[in-house]
Amino acid sequence: MTKLVIFDLDGTLLNTIDDLAAACNHALRECGCPERRPEEYNMMVGRGIYNLFRAALPEGQKTDEMVELMAGHFIPYYDRHKCDLTRPYPGILDLLGRLSREKIKMAVASNKYQEGAESIVSAYFGQFGFVQVLGQREGKPIKPSPEIVEEIMSKVEGVTKDDVIYIGDSDVDMQTGNNARVRTVGVTWGFRSREELASCNPWRLADTPEELYRIIVQEEK
């Protein structure tokens, strides 16, 4: 029986790509660098903002100094605009409501910076009472390290790895769940392809939130 579901955030619960792209392009402009096309960001996000900046910066400018400069422009802009175009994927609010009624505990494990993860989850999903919302934090490894999954599990009494499902939309997420040795489900409505997810040997793939619900409650074996 599933007792704890841990979700990735960007590309899994929320379609954040337009606001992320706008904030990163703002930071690039402020740093005197060319902007990226919005569709390029699908392959850049998911590994934390510092890796996003390194991917977006032009060759020859991917220095630590430029990354820090990007962060100084990106974070205040994104904090002001993170809800401009971001929306839950269709069916997600219904899914979370049904899981809440099933008394299945829910958490978020994201590579988004901690303050951003907390505030955006509160804005869109505050009514669901996630047991933990963890993002990228100083001194903590980012996904695909399993540490973030293990930390969330440690906060939920009586949960073993057999009771947990980890859900995400990218190769990084599939690696995270597999590294943590929990059941790992890839969702195909996010930023990456079904082929990328399948290549990482997930336990299951889900094409819709309804299908994901059935997987979680083990109506599909």
Summary of the structure (lengths in Angstrom):
residues: 221
radius of gyration: 17.0
end to end distance: 11.8
largest distance: 53.1
contacts: 739
relative contact order: 0.17
helix: 48%
strand: 16%
